[in-house]
Amino acid sequence: MAVLKESGIPLGRMMLVPKSGNLTKEDLIIEANGMYQLLEKPDCFVIKNTECCRSILVKVMTKDA
């Protein structure tokens, strides 16, 4: 597993993870200490904090091939 990005996401904000190669949502492993929404755009993945009252910590990794 390779870590792509690790960060805190404040309330109502989002984190952008640039795409590399042919990655899809199914290729990602996401560890978070709260609720989030994952969206896939042509050039990046968007992880949005959907908690109602707090920031969350998120770690985005790729699955082993």
N, C-alpha and C positions, 0 to 999 in steps of 0.2 A: 504494500500500500504506500502510495506517495501522497504526502500532504500537499494539497493545492493552496489552501488558505485557512488561517485560523484567526478569529477575531471576535470581539464583542459587537453586538448590534444593538444600538440604543432603541428605545421605544419609538415605534412608528417609522423606523429607518430600514434600509436594506443594504445588503452586501453584494457586490458584483464579483463573480469569479470568471476570469477570461477563459474561453474555450481554447483547447490545444488539440490539434489533430481531429479525429472523428468522435470525440466524446459526446455521450448523450446522458440524459438524466439517469438512465438505468446503470451507467458506469460509475456513479458516484455513491459514496458512503458518507452520510452526514450525521455527525454527533452533535446534539444540541441539548441545552438544559431548559428548553422551553418550546413553545409552539412556533412553527415557522411555515412559510409557504415557499415552494420551489417552482420557479418559472424558467423555461428554456427559451432563450432568444438566439438569433442566428450567430451572434458574436460572443455571447456570455451566458452564464447562469445567474439568475437573480434569486437571492434568498432574502425573504422579507420577514421581519419580526412581526408575528401576529399575536403576541402576548398583550393583554389589556393594560398591564400596569408596570412592566419591568423590562430591563434590558436582558438579552440572552447571550450566552457564549456559544459559538458555532465553530466546528472543525470540519472541513471538507476534504475528503480523501478519495482516491481512485481505487477501484477494486483490483485485485491481483489478476493478471492475465492468465 
